[in-house]
Amino acid sequence: MSLNITQTEINTLWDKGYRPFEIYTSNPEPVMYHGKMEETNAVGGWDIKHIFATRDEIENYPNFDCIIMVDSVAYCTEIFHGNEVKSNKSSNFTDLEMNVINILANNHKNLDDSGQWQSDDGEYPHLDTWELTIDGRPQNLTIFTKYDLDPKVYRGVISSLIQKGAIETDEYEAVAVTTKGRRVPTTLQAIAINKETFKEVA
């Protein structure tokens, strides 16, 4: 799956030094390899990742082994902000990712019904905890507008969280109004924290 960001957003990150890398990663946990138990990161070339990152930070990617080649942005599945590694409960998320996660987690914590999870199995986020990620009308503010987040940066951050399986996404059809006042059908996307991530960061 490719990055869910626009060409303009790609260009903005490119100007900041981001490039598409194809890399090898090492084993992320102890593993039996050729009849011998190897520690984490002992076996190189374990997996291949396609990452959009700066040259200075790509080597800080979790379990980084080596760069195979400079790749195409079209093949990248994750944006990595290596200098923003989170220092609190979950080392799996960058500071920018935690900004989004904390917003979604607080939506859940602040529910009047004490954070009830919906659906028959109690796993689906409450309807009131979702945030729009595609511009709507003034009464339907996006997460970027409501919390003053730069969409050129945070669309990539949200894409990374989706790739990590940290948040839920949903889409529905609506009508958008262009700057010239023309009404056009559009697909809106919303995000919410999933139960596993909420337990990890709460």
Backbone as CSV, one residue per row, in Angstrom:
resi,resn,N_x,N_y,N_z,CA_x,CA_y,CA_z,C_x,C_y,C_z
1,MET,0.843,-1.189,0.000,0.000,0.000,0.000,0.880,1.240,0.000
2,SER,0.599,2.203,-0.870,1.411,3.405,-0.968,0.979,4.424,0.075
3,LEU,1.772,5.493,0.202,1.480,6.539,1.166,0.200,7.274,0.777
4,ASN,-0.608,7.598,1.765,-1.868,8.301,1.525,-1.655,9.812,1.666
5,ILE,-0.773,10.361,0.806,-0.506,11.795,0.827,-0.494,12.312,-0.603
6,THR,-0.672,13.618,-0.744,-0.727,14.228,-2.061,0.669,14.517,-2.588
7,GLN,0.746,14.823,-3.885,2.036,15.173,-4.480,2.600,16.441,-3.851
8,THR,1.730,17.378,-3.515,2.186,18.614,-2.856,2.845,18.297,-1.519
9,GLU,2.242,17.381,-0.766,2.809,16.997,0.527,4.131,16.261,0.348
10,ILE,4.210,15.435,-0.686,5.474,14.764,-0.994,6.545,15.796,-1.320
11,ASN,6.186,16.796,-2.127,7.143,17.831,-2.512,7.638,18.608,-1.301
12,THR,6.733,18.872,-0.357,7.109,19.602,0.854,8.135,18.817,1.661
13,LEU,7.889,17.522,1.839,8.839,16.689,2.574,10.137,16.529,1.793
14,TRP,10.037,16.442,0.472,11.240,16.322,-0.366,12.148,17.524,-0.158
15,ASP,11.539,18.705,-0.089,12.321,19.928,0.126,12.999,19.936,1.493
16,LYS,12.455,19.136,2.421,13.063,19.023,3.754,14.109,17.922,3.808
17,GLY,14.379,17.289,2.674,15.424,16.276,2.622,14.952,14.838,2.657
18,TYR,13.634,14.623,2.619,13.108,13.252,2.636,13.326,12.592,1.274
19,ARG,13.715,11.312,1.311,13.930,10.541,0.096,13.356,9.139,0.285
20,PRO,12.992,8.479,-0.810,12.457,7.109,-0.709,13.583,6.082,-0.653
21,PHE,13.606,5.283,0.394,14.655,4.278,0.581,14.057,2.872,0.610
22,GLU,14.744,1.959,-0.026,14.483,0.534,0.162,15.581,0.019,1.076
23,ILE,15.212,-0.568,2.209,16.212,-0.978,3.199,15.982,-2.423,3.643
24,TYR,17.055,-3.015,4.146,16.943,-4.275,4.861,16.805,-3.971,6.345
25,THR,16.005,-4.762,7.044,15.973,-4.705,8.501,16.424,-6.050,9.060
26,SER,16.883,-6.018,10.301,17.308,-7.241,10.982,16.129,-7.867,11.720
27,ASN,16.354,-9.037,12.272,15.280,-9.719,13.001,14.817,-8.872,14.186
28,PRO,13.523,-8.623,14.333,13.016,-7.736,15.386,12.925,-8.381,16.762
29,GLU,13.165,-9.679,16.857,13.102,-10.388,18.133,14.008,-11.617,18.046
30,PRO,14.358,-12.217,19.179,15.195,-13.432,19.139,14.566,-14.490,18.243
31,VAL,15.412,-15.206,17.490,14.893,-16.154,16.510,15.863,-17.319,16.352
32,MET,15.307,-18.492,16.065,16.131,-19.644,15.750,16.553,-19.532,14.290
33,TYR,17.853,-19.479,14.046,18.359,-19.256,12.693,19.509,-20.215,12.418
34,HIS,19.343,-21.087,11.428,20.333,-22.104,11.092,20.706,-22.938,12.324
35,GLY,19.670,-23.291,13.080,19.884,-24.151,14.228,20.453,-23.477,15.456
36,LYS,20.542,-22.158,15.447,21.115,-21.414,16.570,20.179,-20.278,16.961
37,MET,19.993,-20.092,18.260,19.155,-19.002,18.737,19.934,-17.691,18.640
38,GLU,19.423,-16.770,17.823,20.079,-15.481,17.616,19.321,-14.380,18.349
39,GLU,20.064,-13.416,18.888,19.451,-12.286,19.575,18.809,-11.328,18.574
40,THR,18.024,-10.391,19.086,17.419,-9.351,18.256,18.497,-8.586,17.495
41,ASN,18.249,-8.326,16.224,19.149,-7.586,15.328,20.421,-8.342,14.973
42,ALA,20.469,-9.623,15.238,21.684,-10.390,14.926,21.703,-10.883,13.483
43,VAL,20.526,-10.993,12.865,20.432,-11.544,11.515,20.038,-10.436,10.548
44,GLY,20.984,-10.026,9.689,20.713,-8.976,8.716,19.912,-9.493,7.540
45,GLY,19.341,-8.560,6.781,18.572,-8.939,5.605,17.311,-9.711,5.925
46,TRP,16.758,-9.494,7.117,15.597,-10.259,7.567,14.331,-9.870,6.814
47,ASP,14.179,-8.582,6.560,12.973,-8.091,5.882,13.349,-6.890,5.031
48,ILE,12.485,-6.530,4.092,12.694,-5.366,3.237,11.586,-4.356,3.520
49,LYS,11.981,-3.089,3.696,11.026,-2.020,3.943,11.234,-0.909,2.920
50,HIS,10.145,-0.219,2.594,10.190,0.920,1.681,9.768,2.155,2.475
51,ILE,10.738,3.012,2.796,10.544,4.083,3.773,10.873,5.447,3.169
52,PHE,10.037,6.434,3.469,10.279,7.828,3.082,10.873,8.526,4.293
53,ALA,12.150,8.907,4.224,12.843,9.473,5.375,14.032,10.301,4.893
54,THR,14.681,11.018,5.805,15.907,11.731,5.457,17.093,10.771,5.544
55,ARG,18.151,11.114,4.830,19.352,10.254,4.849,19.958,10.205,6.248
56,ASP,19.864,11.302,6.975,20.445,11.344,8.317,19.700,10.443,9.290
57,GLU,18.413,10.229,9.047,17.593,9.523,10.031,17.230,8.093,9.647
58,ILE,17.427,7.712,8.387,16.985,6.384,7.974,17.660,5.283,8.775
59,GLU,18.904,5.517,9.199,19.609,4.480,9.963,19.080,4.340,11.384
60,ASN,18.212,5.266,11.806,17.566,5.143,13.112,16.252,4.361,13.032
61,TYR,15.894,3.914,11.828,14.671,3.129,11.674,14.792,1.840,12.498
62,PRO,13.719,1.420,13.162,13.790,0.220,14.006,14.358,-0.983,13.262
63,ASN,15.366,-1.605,13.871,15.996,-2.821,13.333,16.684,-2.588,11.984
64,PHE,17.109,-1.343,11.736,17.784,-1.023,10.474,19.027,-1.895,10.289
65,ASP,19.187,-2.410,9.061,20.374,-3.185,8.702,21.233,-2.412,7.709
66,CYS,20.692,-2.155,6.522,21.445,-1.389,5.531,20.503,-0.873,4.449
67,ILE,20.994,0.119,3.704,20.238,0.653,2.576,20.502,-0.219,1.357
68,ILE,19.443,-0.651,0.705,19.593,-1.401,-0.536,19.753,-0.435,-1.705
69,MET,18.869,0.547,-1.761,18.914,1.503,-2.858,17.994,2.675,-2.548
70,VAL,18.169,3.789,-3.272,17.191,4.865,-3.255,16.058,4.424,-4.166
71,ASP,14.861,4.426,-3.640,13.706,3.811,-4.284,12.814,4.880,-4.917
72,SER,11.605,4.510,-5.237,10.586,5.429,-5.738,9.567,5.698,-4.639
73,VAL,9.100,6.939,-4.537,8.089,7.280,-3.538,6.841,6.409,-3.717
74,ALA,6.574,6.003,-4.941,5.379,5.206,-5.223,5.377,3.884,-4.470
75,TYR,6.559,3.378,-4.097,6.636,2.097,-3.400,6.690,2.251,-1.880
76,CYS,6.840,3.470,-1.383,6.976,3.672,0.064,5.651,3.399,0.777
77,THR,5.755,2.786,1.932,4.565,2.478,2.732,4.578,3.178,4.083
78,GLU,5.649,3.923,4.368,5.755,4.552,5.685,6.643,5.781,5.612
79,ILE,6.279,6.825,6.349,7.132,7.995,6.538,7.765,7.870,7.908
80,PHE,9.095,8.008,7.966,9.804,7.841,9.237,10.457,9.151,9.645
81,HIS,10.087,9.631,10.847,10.679,10.843,11.418,11.623,10.407,12.527
82,GLY,12.831,10.059,12.158,13.739,9.421,13.108,14.127,10.257,14.292
83,ASN,14.155,11.592,14.119,14.578,12.442,15.222,13.457,12.734,16.197
84,GLU,12.305,12.074,16.007,11.159,12.329,16.869,10.708,11.068,17.576
85,VAL,11.656,10.171,17.890,11.300,8.924,18.556,10.685,9.218,19.911
86,LYS,9.570,8.638,20.180,8.813,8.896,21.405,9.550,8.390,22.632
87,SER,9.463,9.160,23.704,10.207,8.817,24.913,9.318,8.307,26.035
88,ASN,7.983,8.202,25.798,7.148,7.717,26.894,6.753,6.270,26.697
89,LYS,5.486,5.908,26.849,5.137,4.507,27.031,5.430,3.611,25.834
90,SER,5.225,4.087,24.627,5.388,3.197,23.479,6.458,3.700,22.536
91,SER,7.544,2.949,22.405,8.629,3.338,21.519,8.274,3.075,20.063
92,ASN,7.069,2.549,19.813,6.643,2.274,18.444,6.178,3.527,17.716
93,PHE,5.969,4.633,18.443,5.392,5.819,17.840,6.313,7.028,17.998
94,THR,6.361,7.865,16.952,7.110,9.110,17.018,6.298,10.150,17.782
95,ASP,6.924,11.286,18.078,6.223,12.359,18.768,5.049,12.874,17.937
96,LEU,5.245,12.998,16.629,4.155,13.468,15.770,3.006,12.469,15.755
97,GLU,3.333,11.196,15.710,2.286,10.173,15.762,1.563,10.216,17.102
98,MET,2.304,10.462,18.169,1.676,10.539,19.488,0.768,11.757,19.607
99,ASN,1.074,12.835,18.886,0.172,13.988,18.890,-1.212,13.576,18.394
100,VAL,-1.249,12.797,17.325,-2.526,12.324,16.777,-3.164,11.305,17.719
101,ILE,-2.378,10.366,18.198,-2.894,9.320,19.076,-3.484,9.923,20.353
102,ASN,-2.817,10.918,20.919,-3.315,11.532,22.154,-4.639,12.251,21.932
103,ILE,-4.784,12.890,20.768,-6.061,13.533,20.452,-7.174,12.490,20.406
104,LEU,-6.922,11.390,19.706,-7.941,10.347,19.568,-8.200,9.635,20.897
105,ALA,-7.133,9.429,21.673,-7.297,8.785,22.981,-8.103,9.673,23.921
106,ASN,-7.849,10.984,23.888,-8.597,11.905,24.749,-10.065,11.964,24.352
107,ASN,-10.335,11.856,23.048,-11.738,11.788,22.617,-12.442,10.626,23.305
108,HIS,-11.736,9.514,23.400,-12.312,8.319,24.012,-12.449,8.491,25.525
109,LYS,-11.417,9.055,26.159,-11.445,9.233,27.616,-12.551,10.193,28.054
110,ASN,-12.847,11.171,27.206,-13.787,12.231,27.583,-15.248,11.898,27.306
111,LEU,-15.526,10.701,26.866,-16.912,10.320,26.619,-17.717,10.308,27.909
112,ASP,-18.970,10.733,27.800,-19.841,10.749,28.977,-20.173,9.352,29.478
113,ASP,-20.037,8.366,28.575,-20.409,7.005,28.985,-19.185,6.197,29.441
114,SER,-18.186,6.917,29.943,-16.989,6.285,30.524,-16.188,5.470,29.503
115,GLY,-16.221,5.924,28.267,-15.373,5.292,27.266,-15.870,3.951,26.779
116,GLN,-17.155,3.818,26.593,-17.710,2.551,26.119,-17.259,2.277,24.685
117,TRP,-16.863,1.037,24.429,-16.528,0.620,23.065,-17.763,0.032,22.413
118,GLN,-17.962,0.322,21.147,-19.156,-0.126,20.459,-18.915,-1.427,19.701
119,SER,-19.973,-1.953,19.140,-20.054,-3.208,18.386,-20.273,-4.372,19.340
120,ASP,-20.704,-5.484,18.789,-21.063,-6.648,19.595,-19.895,-7.160,20.427
121,ASP,-18.680,-7.079,19.879,-17.539,-7.588,20.629,-16.849,-6.508,21.463
122,GLY,-17.412,-5.287,21.467,-16.867,-4.227,22.296,-15.512,-3.734,21.856
123,GLU,-15.210,-3.819,20.557,-13.881,-3.459,20.069,-13.872,-2.209,19.201
124,TYR,-15.021,-1.725,18.764,-15.050,-0.645,17.781,-15.151,0.713,18.473
125,PRO,-14.401,1.726,17.993,-14.428,3.042,18.635,-15.828,3.654,18.635
126,HIS,-16.137,4.372,19.696,-17.415,5.059,19.820,-17.551,6.083,18.695
127,LEU,-18.770,6.269,18.192,-18.997,7.186,17.072,-18.540,8.610,17.368
128,ASP,-18.593,9.018,18.634,-18.243,10.393,18.996,-16.737,10.619,19.108
129,THR,-15.937,9.583,18.875,-14.485,9.733,19.024,-13.765,9.924,17.692
130,TRP,-14.503,9.862,16.576,-13.874,9.938,15.254,-13.542,11.378,14.881
131,GLU,-12.463,11.543,14.097,-12.061,12.850,13.583,-11.933,12.776,12.064
132,LEU,-12.464,13.799,11.392,-12.334,13.871,9.938,-10.897,14.197,9.541
133,THR,-10.458,13.629,8.412,-9.120,13.943,7.904,-9.166,14.577,6.524
134,ILE,-10.365,14.719,5.949,-10.534,15.382,4.661,-11.461,16.567,4.852
135,ASP,-11.057,17.719,4.305,-11.779,18.962,4.531,-13.259,18.841,4.244
136,GLY,-14.058,19.302,5.187,-15.503,19.353,5.005,-15.983,20.780,5.146
137,ARG,-17.257,20.941,5.361,-17.807,22.272,5.551,-17.427,22.788,6.938
138,PRO,-17.618,24.090,7.222,-17.224,24.648,8.521,-17.764,23.883,9.721
139,GLN,-18.960,23.316,9.592,-19.526,22.569,10.717,-18.929,21.174,10.841
140,ASN,-18.120,20.778,9.850,-17.475,19.467,9.880,-15.959,19.652,9.845
141,LEU,-15.407,20.243,10.875,-13.984,20.561,10.897,-13.133,19.292,10.919
142,THR,-11.988,19.356,10.268,-11.066,18.231,10.275,-10.180,18.287,11.508
143,ILE,-9.464,17.210,11.754,-8.520,17.153,12.861,-7.428,18.204,12.694
144,PHE,-7.099,18.543,11.453,-6.053,19.537,11.193,-6.515,20.929,11.618
145,THR,-7.759,21.256,11.274,-8.294,22.572,11.620,-8.556,22.693,13.113
146,LYS,-9.146,21.673,13.700,-9.527,21.728,15.114,-8.327,21.821,16.042
147,TYR,-7.215,21.179,15.665,-6.069,21.108,16.569,-4.819,21.776,15.995
148,ASP,-5.016,22.599,14.955,-3.930,23.380,14.368,-2.743,22.499,13.964
149,LEU,-3.034,21.453,13.216,-2.001,20.545,12.716,-1.759,20.837,11.239
150,ASP,-0.507,20.898,10.832,-0.162,21.158,9.439,-0.515,19.925,8.599
151,PRO,-1.519,20.012,7.719,-1.917,18.826,6.953,-0.816,18.313,6.027
152,LYS,0.098,19.192,5.596,1.187,18.758,4.724,2.106,17.783,5.435
153,VAL,2.165,17.884,6.755,2.979,16.986,7.564,2.131,15.838,8.117
154,TYR,0.964,16.189,8.657,0.203,15.205,9.424,-0.583,14.217,8.576
155,ARG,-0.798,14.499,7.297,-1.400,13.462,6.455,-0.446,12.267,6.349
156,GLY,0.847,12.560,6.247,1.836,11.486,6.228,1.914,10.761,7.552
157,VAL,1.793,11.506,8.650,1.812,10.910,9.981,0.627,9.951,10.147
158,ILE,-0.543,10.401,9.721,-1.741,9.560,9.815,-1.599,8.331,8.932
159,SER,-1.033,8.510,7.741,-0.788,7.367,6.861,0.111,6.345,7.541
160,SER,1.127,6.826,8.247,2.035,5.931,8.970,1.290,5.166,10.061
161,LEU,0.402,5.847,10.788,-0.368,5.191,11.849,-1.310,4.135,11.272
162,ILE,-1.865,4.416,10.102,-2.733,3.432,9.447,-1.916,2.199,9.081
163,GLN,-0.707,2.429,8.536,0.158,1.322,8.158,0.529,0.464,9.365
164,LYS,0.685,1.110,10.523,1.050,0.392,11.745,-0.148,-0.294,12.395
165,GLY,-1.344,-0.039,11.881,-2.533,-0.638,12.471,-2.918,-0.033,13.798
166,ALA,-2.480,1.215,14.043,-2.713,1.853,15.341,-4.054,2.552,15.430
167,ILE,-4.648,2.876,14.281,-5.914,3.594,14.279,-6.876,2.949,13.289
168,GLU,-8.165,3.205,13.511,-9.207,2.735,12.617,-9.516,3.829,11.587
169,THR,-9.950,3.439,10.403,-10.370,4.403,9.394,-11.760,4.049,8.884
170,ASP,-12.465,5.060,8.439,-13.786,4.848,7.863,-14.003,5.896,6.781
171,GLU,-14.753,5.548,5.781,-15.039,6.462,4.679,-16.537,6.537,4.428
172,TYR,-16.998,7.704,4.001,-18.400,7.838,3.632,-18.544,8.949,2.597
173,GLU,-19.603,8.876,1.861,-19.833,9.824,0.771,-20.498,11.094,1.295
174,ALA,-20.096,12.229,0.733,-20.671,13.516,1.131,-20.590,14.465,-0.065
175,VAL,-20.998,15.696,0.153,-20.927,16.727,-0.878,-20.025,17.843,-0.380
176,ALA,-18.997,18.177,-1.152,-18.082,19.259,-0.799,-18.381,20.478,-1.665
177,VAL,-18.034,21.655,-1.135,-18.239,22.902,-1.858,-16.884,23.462,-2.244
178,THR,-16.646,23.692,-3.528,-15.369,24.218,-3.992,-15.252,25.693,-3.651
179,THR,-14.076,26.260,-3.874,-13.854,27.680,-3.599,-14.728,28.571,-4.479
180,LYS,-15.203,28.029,-5.601,-16.095,28.777,-6.485,-17.569,28.512,-6.185
181,GLY,-17.823,27.793,-5.089,-19.200,27.552,-4.677,-19.874,26.392,-5.366
182,ARG,-19.106,25.586,-6.110,-19.698,24.454,-6.816,-19.755,23.239,-5.890
183,ARG,-20.874,22.532,-5.897,-21.054,21.361,-5.046,-20.634,20.114,-5.814
184,VAL,-19.727,19.350,-5.232,-19.233,18.142,-5.902,-19.241,16.980,-4.911
185,PRO,-19.568,15.783,-5.376,-19.528,14.609,-4.487,-18.086,14.292,-4.106
186,THR,-17.884,13.851,-2.887,-16.538,13.528,-2.428,-16.606,12.410,-1.392
187,THR,-15.494,11.780,-1.188,-15.388,10.738,-0.165,-14.647,11.297,1.035
188,LEU,-15.281,11.314,2.180,-14.658,11.799,3.414,-14.064,10.628,4.182
189,GLN,-12.942,10.876,4.818,-12.302,9.853,5.636,-12.235,10.322,7.074
190,ALA,-12.457,9.411,7.997,-12.366,9.711,9.420,-11.483,8.668,10.093
191,ILE,-10.893,9.057,11.214,-10.016,8.155,11.956,-10.408,8.137,13.435
192,ALA,-10.080,7.039,14.097,-10.301,6.901,15.544,-9.272,5.917,16.085
193,ILE,-9.004,6.001,17.358,-8.039,5.098,17.980,-8.662,3.718,18.151
194,ASN,-7.871,2.673,17.949,-8.402,1.336,18.195,-8.127,0.919,19.643
195,LYS,-8.761,-0.133,20.064,-8.717,-0.513,21.478,-7.313,-0.917,21.912
196,GLU,-6.605,-1.632,21.057,-5.258,-2.088,21.415,-4.311,-0.908,21.640
197,THR,-4.363,0.081,20.734,-3.507,1.261,20.876,-3.892,2.056,22.106
198,PHE,-5.203,2.183,22.332,-5.670,2.929,23.513,-5.124,2.319,24.801
199,LYS,-5.161,1.004,24.902,-4.627,0.339,26.091,-3.130,0.576,26.239
200,GLU,-2.440,0.676,25.116,-0.991,0.852,25.145,-0.569,2.217,25.635
201,VAL,-1.337,3.260,25.281,-0.918,4.631,25.586,-1.707,5.264,26.725
202,ALA,-2.815,4.664,27.117,-3.656,5.275,28.165,-2.947,5.277,29.513
